[in-house]
């Protein structure tokens, strides 16, 4: 199998794995878990799984590499880079996840995923304002498509799209856009594996501290609660991180970004199959407009 095809498959695996996030979150809520507990367990288990998979892959690389190959060891960031890595985990990925899961309190997983996928638009706007990147006509069209999609969902499907949930998830998308923008700059100097090794534990520590201070931290009391927490950490966190990085090393970033739009499709289908969520024509049309905007923005 050639690298391009393998890379595409790996990115689709990442998208499908991330697509379980909202559904697993809803299941965890159904078992009585709080947002702090869900995310503390997700990032703690995800960190453990990340380092375990990393150890296995690094051992395999060392066993199969020749003396001419060089393998860079995982290093701990220091100074300014360390502070940025921790901030990305707490104020970036952690805050984004908290708002994302809060949005699940008000909307279905499919609606949350579709609304969240406006984040590429925010990335363009932030890049334009901060980095002075040019806004093209394709960017304007994408903005209009995304706006129409979210407005359609919010205005015509009030049963599934609570305005409070929409605003919370849009805030989550905005924070994630800032996270992506800062990460893009950091990754010019730091290996993606190294940055991830700091972001995930930082996010875990954030919710452990927050949950402890607010008395919202507890262990699952049911088997289904533990299964949901473990799947959130392994399937919805560690696996997509590795699959996406492995895929990204084989295909172009724009190609990978477009393939990642498979994620909300998986969310909608999983929510329909496991949670019996209804797929309305508003969801299909509004979601299609948002996804079309995402594809267009990556071709701009």
KOLLOLUM-531630 format. One line per 5 residues: number of its first residue (from 0); their letters; for each residue x, z, y of N, C-alpha, C. Coordinates in nm, 2 decimals. Layout:
BEGIN
NUM> a> X:Z:Y:X:Z:Y:X:Z:Y  ... .
END
This chain:
BEGIN
0> xxxxx> 0.08:0.00:-0.12:0.00:0.00:0.00:0.09:0.00:0.13  0.06:-0.09:0.22:0.14:-0.10:0.34:0.11:0.02:0.43  0.21:0.04:0.52:0.20:0.16:0.61:0.08:0.15:0.70  0.04:0.04:0.75:-0.08:0.02:0.84:-0.21:0.07:0.77  -0.22:0.02:0.64:-0.34:0.06:0.57:-0.34:0.21:0.53 .
5> xxxxx> -0.23:0.26:0.49:-0.22:0.40:0.46:-0.24:0.49:0.58  -0.19:0.44:0.69:-0.21:0.52:0.82:-0.35:0.52:0.86  -0.42:0.41:0.84:-0.57:0.41:0.87:-0.65:0.50:0.78  -0.61:0.50:0.66:-0.68:0.59:0.56:-0.66:0.74:0.60  -0.54:0.77:0.63:-0.50:0.91:0.66:-0.58:0.96:0.79 .
10> xxxxx> -0.59:0.87:0.89:-0.66:0.90:1.01:-0.81:0.92:0.98  -0.87:0.83:0.89:-1.01:0.85:0.85:-1.03:0.98:0.78  -0.93:1.02:0.70:-0.94:1.15:0.63:-0.94:1.26:0.73  -0.86:1.25:0.83:-0.86:1.35:0.94:-0.99:1.36:1.01  -1.05:1.24:1.04:-1.18:1.24:1.11:-1.29:1.30:1.02 .
15> xxxxx> -1.29:1.26:0.89:-1.39:1.31:0.80:-1.38:1.47:0.79  -1.25:1.51:0.78:-1.23:1.66:0.77:-1.28:1.73:0.89  -1.24:1.68:1.01:-1.29:1.74:1.13:-1.44:1.74:1.14  -1.50:1.64:1.08:-1.65:1.62:1.08:-1.72:1.74:1.01  -1.65:1.82:0.93:-1.71:1.93:0.86:-1.72:2.05:0.95 .
20> xxxxx> -1.65:2.05:1.07:-1.64:2.17:1.15:-1.77:2.23:1.20  -1.86:2.14:1.26:-1.98:2.19:1.31:-2.08:2.24:1.20  -2.08:2.17:1.09:-2.17:2.21:0.98:-2.13:2.34:0.92  -2.00:2.36:0.90:-1.94:2.48:0.84:-1.96:2.60:0.94  -1.96:2.57:1.07:-1.98:2.67:1.17:-2.13:2.72:1.16 .
25> xxxxx> -2.22:2.63:1.15:-2.36:2.66:1.14:-2.38:2.75:1.01  -2.32:2.71:0.90:-2.33:2.78:0.78:-2.28:2.93:0.79  -2.16:2.94:0.86:-2.10:3.07:0.89:-2.19:3.15:0.97  -2.26:3.09:1.07:-2.35:3.17:1.16:-2.47:3.22:1.07  -2.51:3.13:0.98:-2.62:3.17:0.89:-2.59:3.29:0.80 .
30> xxxxx> -2.46:3.31:0.78:-2.42:3.43:0.70:-2.39:3.55:0.79  -2.43:3.54:0.92:-2.42:3.66:1.01:-2.28:3.68:1.07  -2.20:3.58:1.07:-2.06:3.59:1.13:-2.07:3.56:1.28  -1.99:3.63:1.36:-1.99:3.61:1.50:-1.89:3.49:1.53  -1.89:3.44:1.66:-1.80:3.34:1.70:-1.66:3.39:1.69 .
35> xxxxx> -1.63:3.51:1.73:-1.50:3.57:1.73:-1.45:3.58:1.58  -1.53:3.62:1.49:-1.49:3.63:1.35:-1.47:3.49:1.29  -1.56:3.40:1.32:-1.55:3.26:1.26:-1.41:3.20:1.31  -1.38:3.21:1.44:-1.26:3.14:1.49:-1.14:3.22:1.46  -1.14:3.35:1.45:-1.03:3.43:1.41:-0.99:3.39:1.26 .
40> xxxxx> -1.09:3.39:1.18:-1.06:3.35:1.04:-1.02:3.20:1.03  -1.09:3.12:1.10:-1.05:2.97:1.10:-0.90:2.95:1.13  -0.86:3.01:1.24:-0.72:2.98:1.29:-0.62:3.06:1.21  -0.66:3.18:1.16:-0.56:3.26:1.07:-0.54:3.19:0.94  -0.65:3.15:0.87:-0.64:3.08:0.75:-0.58:2.94:0.77 .
45> xxxxx> -0.62:2.87:0.88:-0.57:2.74:0.91:-0.42:2.75:0.93  -0.37:2.85:1.00:-0.22:2.87:1.02:-0.15:2.89:0.89  -0.21:2.97:0.80:-0.15:3.00:0.67:-0.14:2.87:0.59  -0.25:2.79:0.59:-0.26:2.67:0.52:-0.16:2.56:0.58  -0.15:2.56:0.71:-0.06:2.47:0.78:0.09:2.50:0.74 .
50> xxxxx> 0.13:2.62:0.74:0.27:2.65:0.71:0.29:2.63:0.56  0.19:2.65:0.47:0.20:2.63:0.33:0.22:2.48:0.30  0.14:2.40:0.36:0.15:2.25:0.34:0.28:2.20:0.40  0.32:2.26:0.52:0.44:2.22:0.58:0.56:2.25:0.49  0.56:2.37:0.43:0.66:2.41:0.34:0.67:2.32:0.22 .
55> xxxxx> 0.56:2.28:0.16:0.56:2.19:0.05:0.61:2.05:0.08  0.56:2.00:0.19:0.61:1.86:0.23:0.76:1.86:0.27  0.80:1.97:0.34:0.95:1.97:0.37:1.03:1.98:0.25  0.99:2.06:0.15:1.06:2.08:0.02:1.07:1.94:-0.05  0.96:1.87:-0.05:0.95:1.74:-0.12:1.04:1.64:-0.05 .
60> xxxxx> 1.04:1.64:0.09:1.13:1.55:0.16:1.28:1.58:0.13  1.31:1.71:0.12:1.45:1.74:0.09:1.49:1.70:-0.05  1.39:1.71:-0.14:1.42:1.67:-0.28:1.44:1.52:-0.30  1.37:1.45:-0.21:1.37:1.30:-0.23:1.46:1.23:-0.13  1.51:1.29:-0.03:1.59:1.22:0.07:1.73:1.20:0.02 .
65> xxxxx> 1.79:1.10:0.08:1.93:1.07:0.05:2.02:1.14:0.14  2.15:1.14:0.12:2.24:1.20:0.21:2.25:1.14:0.35  2.20:1.02:0.36:2.20:0.95:0.49:2.07:0.99:0.57  1.97:1.05:0.51:1.85:1.09:0.58:1.87:1.22:0.65  1.81:1.24:0.76:1.82:1.37:0.83:1.68:1.43:0.85 .
70> xxxxx> 1.67:1.55:0.82:1.54:1.62:0.83:1.56:1.74:0.93  1.48:1.73:1.03:1.49:1.83:1.14:1.41:1.96:1.10  1.47:2.07:1.10:1.41:2.20:1.06:1.31:2.24:1.17  1.20:2.31:1.13:1.11:2.36:1.22:1.17:2.47:1.31  1.16:2.46:1.44:1.23:2.55:1.53:1.13:2.63:1.61 .
75> xxxxx> 1.17:2.75:1.65:1.08:2.83:1.74:1.11:2.79:1.89  1.01:2.76:1.96:1.02:2.72:2.10:1.07:2.84:2.18  1.14:2.82:2.29:1.20:2.92:2.37:1.17:2.89:2.52  1.17:3.00:2.60:1.16:2.98:2.74:1.03:2.92:2.79  1.03:2.83:2.88:0.92:2.76:2.94:0.83:2.69:2.83 .
80> xxxxx> 0.90:2.62:2.73:0.82:2.55:2.63:0.74:2.65:2.54  0.80:2.77:2.52:0.73:2.87:2.44:0.60:2.91:2.51  0.61:2.94:2.64:0.50:2.98:2.72:0.39:2.87:2.72  0.43:2.75:2.73:0.34:2.64:2.73:0.27:2.63:2.60  0.34:2.64:2.49:0.29:2.63:2.36:0.18:2.74:2.33 .
85> xxxxx> 0.21:2.86:2.38:0.12:2.97:2.37:-0.01:2.95:2.45  0.01:2.90:2.57:-0.10:2.87:2.66:-0.19:2.76:2.61  -0.13:2.66:2.54:-0.21:2.56:2.48:-0.29:2.61:2.37  -0.24:2.71:2.30:-0.32:2.77:2.19:-0.43:2.86:2.24  -0.40:2.94:2.35:-0.50:3.03:2.39:-0.60:2.97:2.49 .
90> xxxxx> -0.54:2.92:2.60:-0.63:2.87:2.71:-0.68:2.73:2.68  -0.61:2.66:2.59:-0.64:2.52:2.56:-0.73:2.51:2.44  -0.66:2.51:2.32:-0.73:2.49:2.19:-0.83:2.60:2.16  -0.78:2.73:2.19:-0.87:2.84:2.17:-0.99:2.84:2.25  -0.98:2.82:2.38:-1.09:2.82:2.47:-1.19:2.71:2.44 .
95> xxxxx> -1.13:2.59:2.41:-1.21:2.48:2.37:-1.30:2.51:2.25  -1.23:2.57:2.15:-1.30:2.60:2.02:-1.41:2.70:2.05  -1.39:2.80:2.13:-1.49:2.90:2.16:-1.61:2.84:2.22  -1.59:2.75:2.32:-1.71:2.69:2.38:-1.78:2.59:2.28  -1.70:2.52:2.20:-1.76:2.43:2.10:-1.85:2.51:2.01 .
100> xxxxx> -1.80:2.62:1.96:-1.89:2.70:1.86:-2.00:2.77:1.94  -1.98:2.80:2.06:-2.09:2.86:2.14:-2.20:2.75:2.16  -2.16:2.63:2.18:-2.26:2.52:2.19:-2.34:2.50:2.06  -2.28:2.54:1.95:-2.36:2.53:1.82:-2.48:2.63:1.81  -2.47:2.73:1.90:-2.58:2.82:1.91:-2.71:2.76:1.97 .
105> xxxxx> -2.69:2.65:2.04:-2.80:2.59:2.12:-2.84:2.45:2.06  -2.74:2.38:2.00:-2.77:2.25:1.95:-2.73:2.22:1.81  -2.77:2.11:1.75:-2.73:2.08:1.62:-2.59:2.03:1.61  -2.52:2.04:1.50:-2.38:1.99:1.49:-2.36:1.85:1.54  -2.46:1.76:1.50:-2.45:1.62:1.54:-2.45:1.60:1.69 .
110> xxxxx> -2.54:1.68:1.76:-2.55:1.67:1.91:-2.43:1.72:1.97  -2.37:1.83:1.92:-2.25:1.89:1.97:-2.14:1.79:1.96  -2.12:1.73:1.84:-2.01:1.64:1.82:-2.02:1.51:1.92  -2.14:1.46:1.93:-2.16:1.35:2.02:-2.13:1.38:2.16  -2.18:1.49:2.21:-2.16:1.54:2.35:-2.01:1.56:2.37 .
115> xxxxx> -1.94:1.63:2.27:-1.80:1.66:2.28:-1.72:1.53:2.29  -1.76:1.42:2.23:-1.68:1.30:2.23:-1.68:1.23:2.36  -1.73:1.29:2.47:-1.71:1.24:2.60:-1.57:1.28:2.66  -1.49:1.36:2.58:-1.36:1.41:2.62:-1.26:1.30:2.66  -1.26:1.18:2.59:-1.17:1.08:2.64:-1.19:1.03:2.78 .
120> xxxxx> -1.32:1.04:2.83:-1.35:1.00:2.96:-1.28:1.11:3.06  -1.29:1.23:3.02:-1.23:1.34:3.10:-1.08:1.32:3.11  -1.02:1.28:2.99:-0.88:1.26:2.99:-0.83:1.15:3.09  -0.91:1.04:3.10:-0.88:0.94:3.19:-0.89:0.99:3.34  -1.00:1.07:3.37:-1.02:1.12:3.50:-0.91:1.21:3.54 .
125> xxxxx> -0.87:1.30:3.45:-0.76:1.40:3.48:-0.63:1.32:3.50  -0.60:1.23:3.41:-0.48:1.15:3.42:-0.47:1.07:3.55  -0.59:1.02:3.60:-0.60:0.95:3.72:-0.57:1.04:3.84  -0.63:1.17:3.84:-0.62:1.26:3.95:-0.48:1.32:3.95  -0.43:1.36:3.84:-0.30:1.43:3.83:-0.18:1.34:3.82 .
130> xxxxx> -0.19:1.24:3.73:-0.08:1.16:3.70:-0.08:1.02:3.77  -0.19:1.01:3.85:-0.21:0.88:3.93:-0.22:0.76:3.84  -0.27:0.77:3.72:-0.29:0.66:3.64:-0.41:0.57:3.69  -0.39:0.44:3.68:-0.49:0.35:3.73:-0.62:0.35:3.65  -0.74:0.35:3.72:-0.87:0.34:3.66:-0.91:0.19:3.66 .
135> xxxxx> -0.93:0.13:3.55:-0.97:-0.01:3.54:-1.12:-0.03:3.53  -1.16:-0.15:3.53:-1.31:-0.18:3.52:-1.36:-0.13:3.39  -1.28:-0.14:3.28:-1.32:-0.09:3.15:-1.35:0.06:3.15  -1.27:0.13:3.23:-1.29:0.27:3.24:-1.42:0.31:3.31  -1.45:0.23:3.42:-1.58:0.25:3.49:-1.70:0.22:3.39 .
140> xxxxx> -1.69:0.11:3.32:-1.80:0.08:3.22:-1.81:0.19:3.12  -1.70:0.24:3.07:-1.70:0.35:2.97:-1.76:0.47:3.02  -1.73:0.51:3.15:-1.79:0.62:3.21:-1.95:0.61:3.22  -1.99:0.49:3.26:-2.14:0.46:3.27:-2.20:0.47:3.13  -2.14:0.42:3.03:-2.19:0.42:2.89:-2.21:0.57:2.84 .
145> xxxxx> -2.10:0.65:2.86:-2.10:0.79:2.82:-2.21:0.87:2.90  -2.22:0.84:3.03:-2.31:0.91:3.11:-2.46:0.88:3.06  -2.48:0.75:3.04:-2.61:0.71:2.99:-2.65:0.77:2.85  -2.54:0.77:2.76:-2.56:0.83:2.63:-2.60:0.98:2.63  -2.52:1.06:2.71:-2.55:1.20:2.72:-2.68:1.23:2.79 .
150> xxxxx> -2.71:1.15:2.90:-2.84:1.17:2.97:-2.96:1.13:2.88  -2.94:1.03:2.80:-3.05:0.99:2.71:-3.08:1.10:2.61  -2.97:1.15:2.55:-2.99:1.26:2.45:-3.05:1.39:2.52  -3.00:1.42:2.63:-3.05:1.54:2.70:-3.19:1.53:2.75  -3.22:1.41:2.80:-3.36:1.39:2.86:-3.47:1.37:2.76 .
155> xxxxx> -3.44:1.30:2.65:-3.54:1.26:2.56:-3.55:1.33:2.43  -3.44:1.41:2.40:-3.44:1.48:2.27:-3.42:1.63:2.30  -3.51:1.69:2.38:-3.50:1.83:2.42:-3.50:1.93:2.30  -3.57:1.88:2.19:-3.58:1.97:2.07:-3.44:2.00:2.02  -3.35:1.90:2.02:-3.22:1.92:1.96:-3.10:1.94:2.07 .
160> xxxxx> -3.13:1.89:2.19:-3.03:1.89:2.29:-3.07:1.99:2.41  -3.04:2.12:2.39:-3.07:2.22:2.49:-2.97:2.20:2.61  -3.02:2.19:2.73:-2.93:2.16:2.85:-2.82:2.27:2.86  -2.85:2.39:2.82:-2.74:2.49:2.82:-2.63:2.45:2.72  -2.67:2.41:2.60:-2.57:2.36:2.50:-2.49:2.25:2.55 .
165> xxxxx> -2.56:2.15:2.62:-2.49:2.03:2.67:-2.38:2.07:2.77  -2.42:2.16:2.86:-2.32:2.20:2.96:-2.20:2.28:2.90  -2.23:2.36:2.80:-2.12:2.44:2.74:-2.03:2.34:2.66  -2.09:2.24:2.59:-2.00:2.15:2.52:-1.93:2.06:2.61  -1.99:2.02:2.72:-1.92:1.94:2.82:-1.80:2.01:2.88 .
170> xxxxx> -1.82:2.14:2.90:-1.70:2.23:2.94:-1.59:2.23:2.84  -1.63:2.24:2.71:-1.54:2.24:2.60:-1.46:2.10:2.60  -1.53:1.99:2.62:-1.47:1.86:2.62:-1.37:1.85:2.74  -1.41:1.91:2.86:-1.32:1.91:2.97:-1.19:1.98:2.95  -1.20:2.10:2.88:-1.09:2.18:2.85:-1.00:2.11:2.75 .
175> xxxxx> -1.06:2.05:2.65:-0.98:1.97:2.55:-0.91:1.85:2.61  -0.98:1.79:2.71:-0.91:1.68:2.78:-0.79:1.73:2.85  -0.80:1.85:2.92:-0.68:1.90:2.98:-0.57:1.94:2.88  -0.61:1.99:2.76:-0.52:2.02:2.65:-0.45:1.90:2.61  -0.52:1.79:2.59:-0.46:1.66:2.54:-0.36:1.61:2.65 .
180> xxxxx> -0.40:1.62:2.77:-0.31:1.57:2.88:-0.18:1.64:2.89  -0.19:1.78:2.88:-0.07:1.86:2.88:0.01:1.84:2.76  -0.06:1.84:2.64:0.01:1.82:2.51:0.09:1.69:2.51  0.03:1.58:2.57:0.09:1.45:2.57:0.23:1.46:2.64  0.23:1.54:2.75:0.36:1.55:2.82:0.46:1.64:2.75 .
185> xxxxx> 0.41:1.74:2.68:0.50:1.83:2.60:0.56:1.76:2.48  0.48:1.67:2.42:0.52:1.61:2.30:0.63:1.50:2.32  0.66:1.48:2.45:0.77:1.39:2.48:0.90:1.46:2.46  0.90:1.60:2.45:1.02:1.68:2.43:1.01:1.77:2.31  0.89:1.79:2.25:0.88:1.88:2.14:0.81:1.80:2.02 .
190> xxxxx> 0.86:1.83:1.90:0.80:1.77:1.78:0.66:1.82:1.76  0.57:1.73:1.71:0.43:1.76:1.70:0.41:1.88:1.60  0.49:1.88:1.50:0.48:1.99:1.40:0.51:2.13:1.46  0.62:2.12:1.54:0.66:2.25:1.61:0.55:2.30:1.71  0.50:2.21:1.78:0.39:2.24:1.88:0.27:2.30:1.81 .
195> xxxxx> 0.23:2.24:1.70:0.12:2.28:1.62:0.14:2.42:1.56  0.27:2.45:1.52:0.31:2.57:1.46:0.30:2.69:1.56  0.29:2.66:1.69:0.27:2.76:1.79:0.13:2.76:1.84  0.06:2.65:1.84:-0.08:2.65:1.89:-0.17:2.72:1.80  -0.17:2.69:1.67:-0.26:2.75:1.58:-0.25:2.91:1.57 .
200> xxxxx> -0.13:2.96:1.55:-0.12:3.11:1.55:-0.16:3.17:1.69  -0.13:3.11:1.80:-0.17:3.16:1.93:-0.32:3.16:1.94  -0.39:3.06:1.89:-0.54:3.06:1.89:-0.59:3.17:1.80  -0.53:3.19:1.69:-0.58:3.29:1.59:-0.56:3.43:1.66  -0.45:3.46:1.72:-0.43:3.58:1.79:-0.52:3.61:1.90 .
205> xxxxx> -0.56:3.50:1.97:-0.65:3.51:2.08:-0.79:3.57:2.04  -0.84:3.52:1.93:-0.97:3.56:1.88:-0.97:3.69:1.80  -0.85:3.72:1.74:-0.83:3.85:1.68:-0.84:3.96:1.79  -0.77:3.94:1.90:-0.76:4.04:2.01:-0.90:4.05:2.08  -0.96:3.93:2.11:-1.09:3.93:2.17:-1.20:3.99:2.08 .
210> xxxxx> -1.20:3.96:1.96:-1.30:4.02:1.87:-1.28:4.17:1.85  -1.15:4.22:1.85:-1.13:4.36:1.84:-1.17:4.43:1.97  -1.14:4.38:2.08:-1.18:4.44:2.21:-1.33:4.45:2.23  -1.40:4.35:2.18:-1.54:4.34:2.20:-1.62:4.39:2.08  -1.55:4.44:1.98:-1.62:4.49:1.85:-1.70:4.38:1.78 .
215> xxxxx> -1.65:4.26:1.79:-1.72:4.15:1.73:-1.65:4.10:1.61  -1.54:4.16:1.57:-1.46:4.12:1.46:-1.50:4.19:1.33  -1.53:4.12:1.23:-1.56:4.18:1.10:-1.53:4.08:0.99  -1.53:4.12:0.87:-1.51:4.04:0.75:-1.64:3.99:0.70  -1.65:3.87:0.64:-1.77:3.82:0.58:-1.82:3.91:0.47 .
220> xxxxx> -1.95:3.93:0.46:-2.00:4.02:0.36:-2.06:3.95:0.25  -2.06:3.82:0.25:-2.12:3.73:0.14:-2.01:3.63:0.09  -2.03:3.58:-0.03:-1.94:3.48:-0.08:-1.95:3.35:0.00  -2.07:3.32:0.04:-2.09:3.19:0.12:-2.02:3.20:0.25  -2.02:3.33:0.31:-1.94:3.35:0.43:-1.79:3.32:0.42 .
225> xxxxx> -1.74:3.38:0.31:-1.59:3.36:0.28:-1.56:3.21:0.25  -1.65:3.14:0.18:-1.63:3.00:0.14:-1.63:2.92:0.27  -1.72:2.95:0.36:-1.73:2.87:0.49:-1.61:2.90:0.57  -1.56:3.02:0.58:-1.44:3.06:0.66:-1.31:2.99:0.60  -1.30:2.99:0.47:-1.18:2.93:0.40:-1.19:2.78:0.43 .
230> xxxxx> -1.30:2.72:0.41:-1.31:2.57:0.43:-1.29:2.54:0.58  -1.33:2.62:0.67:-1.30:2.60:0.81:-1.15:2.60:0.84  -1.08:2.69:0.77:-0.94:2.70:0.79:-0.86:2.59:0.73  -0.90:2.55:0.61:-0.82:2.45:0.53:-0.87:2.31:0.56  -1.00:2.29:0.53:-1.05:2.15:0.54:-1.07:2.10:0.68 .
235> xxxxx> -1.12:2.19:0.77:-1.15:2.15:0.91:-1.04:2.18:1.01  -0.93:2.24:0.96:-0.82:2.26:1.05:-0.68:2.21:1.00  -0.63:2.27:0.89:-0.50:2.23:0.84:-0.49:2.08:0.79  -0.59:2.04:0.71:-0.58:1.91:0.66:-0.59:1.80:0.76  -0.69:1.81:0.86:-0.69:1.71:0.96:-0.57:1.70:1.05 .
240> xxxxx> -0.50:1.82:1.07:-0.38:1.82:1.15:-0.27:1.74:1.08  -0.25:1.76:0.96:-0.15:1.69:0.88:-0.18:1.54:0.86  -0.31:1.52:0.83:-0.35:1.38:0.80:-0.34:1.29:0.93  -0.38:1.35:1.04:-0.37:1.28:1.17:-0.22:1.25:1.21  -0.14:1.35:1.20:0.00:1.33:1.23:0.07:1.23:1.14 .
245> xxxxx> 0.04:1.24:1.01:0.09:1.14:0.91:0.04:1.00:0.94  -0.09:0.99:0.98:-0.14:0.86:1.01:-0.09:0.80:1.13  -0.07:0.89:1.23:-0.02:0.85:1.37:0.12:0.79:1.36  0.20:0.84:1.26:0.34:0.80:1.25:0.34:0.66:1.19  0.23:0.60:1.14:0.22:0.47:1.07:0.15:0.37:1.15 .
250> xxxxx> 0.06:0.41:1.24:-0.02:0.31:1.32:-0.02:0.34:1.47  -0.07:0.25:1.55:-0.07:0.27:1.69:-0.16:0.38:1.73  -0.13:0.45:1.84:-0.22:0.56:1.89:-0.36:0.51:1.93  -0.37:0.40:1.99:-0.50:0.34:2.02:-0.58:0.32:1.90  -0.52:0.26:1.79:-0.59:0.24:1.67:-0.64:0.37:1.61 .
255> xxxxx> -0.55:0.47:1.61:-0.59:0.60:1.55:-0.70:0.66:1.63  -0.70:0.65:1.76:-0.81:0.71:1.85:-0.94:0.65:1.82  -0.94:0.52:1.80:-1.07:0.45:1.77:-1.12:0.49:1.63  -1.03:0.50:1.53:-1.07:0.54:1.40:-1.13:0.69:1.40  -1.08:0.77:1.49:-1.13:0.91:1.50:-1.27:0.92:1.54 .
260> xxxxx> -1.33:0.81:1.60:-1.47:0.81:1.63:-1.56:0.81:1.51  -1.50:0.81:1.39:-1.57:0.82:1.26:-1.62:0.97:1.25  -1.55:1.06:1.32:-1.59:1.20:1.31:-1.73:1.24:1.34  -1.79:1.20:1.45:-1.93:1.24:1.48:-2.03:1.17:1.38  -1.99:1.06:1.33:-2.08:0.99:1.23:-2.08:1.08:1.11 .
265> xxxxx> -1.97:1.14:1.06:-1.96:1.23:0.95:-2.05:1.35:0.98  -2.03:1.40:1.10:-2.11:1.53:1.14:-2.26:1.50:1.13  -2.31:1.40:1.18:-2.45:1.37:1.18:-2.50:1.35:1.04  -2.43:1.28:0.95:-2.47:1.26:0.81:-2.46:1.39:0.73  -2.36:1.47:0.75:-2.34:1.60:0.68:-2.45:1.69:0.72 .
270> xxxxx> -2.48:1.70:0.85:-2.59:1.79:0.90:-2.72:1.75:0.85  -2.74:1.62:0.84:-2.87:1.57:0.78:-2.88:1.61:0.63  -2.77:1.59:0.56:-2.77:1.62:0.41:-2.78:1.77:0.38  -2.70:1.85:0.45:-2.68:1.99:0.42:-2.77:2.08:0.49  -2.80:2.05:0.62:-2.88:2.14:0.71:-3.02:2.08:0.73 .
275> xxxxx> -3.05:1.97:0.68:-3.18:1.90:0.69:-3.21:1.87:0.84  -3.10:1.84:0.92:-3.12:1.80:1.06:-3.18:1.66:1.06  -3.28:1.64:1.15:-3.34:1.51:1.17:-3.25:1.42:1.25  -3.24:1.29:1.20:-3.17:1.19:1.28:-3.27:1.10:1.35  -3.29:1.13:1.48:-3.38:1.05:1.56:-3.32:0.93:1.62 .
280> xxxxx> -3.41:0.84:1.67:-3.36:0.72:1.73:-3.28:0.75:1.86  -3.32:0.86:1.92:-3.24:0.90:2.04:-3.10:0.94:2.01  -3.08:1.01:1.90:-2.95:1.05:1.85:-2.87:0.93:1.82  -2.93:0.83:1.76:-2.85:0.71:1.72:-2.81:0.63:1.84  -2.91:0.60:1.93:-2.88:0.52:2.05:-2.78:0.59:2.14 .
285> xxxxx> -2.82:0.72:2.17:-2.73:0.80:2.26:-2.59:0.81:2.21  -2.58:0.84:2.08:-2.45:0.86:2.01:-2.37:0.73:2.01  -2.44:0.62:1.99:-2.38:0.49:1.99:-2.32:0.45:2.13  -2.39:0.49:2.23:-2.34:0.47:2.37:-2.21:0.55:2.40  -2.21:0.67:2.35:-2.09:0.76:2.37:-1.97:0.71:2.29 .
290> xxxxx> -2.00:0.67:2.17:-1.89:0.61:2.08:-1.84:0.48:2.13  -1.93:0.40:2.19:-1.89:0.27:2.24:-1.80:0.30:2.37  -1.83:0.40:2.44:-1.75:0.43:2.56:-1.61:0.48:2.51  -1.61:0.55:2.40:-1.48:0.60:2.35:-1.39:0.49:2.30  -1.45:0.39:2.23:-1.38:0.28:2.18:-1.33:0.19:2.30 .
295> xxxxx> -1.41:0.17:2.40:-1.38:0.09:2.52:-1.27:0.16:2.60  -1.27:0.29:2.61:-1.17:0.36:2.69:-1.03:0.34:2.63  -1.02:0.33:2.49:-0.90:0.32:2.43:-0.85:0.18:2.43  -0.93:0.08:2.46:-0.89:-0.06:2.47:-0.86:-0.09:2.62  -0.89:0.00:2.71:-0.87:-0.03:2.85:-0.72:-0.04:2.89 .
END
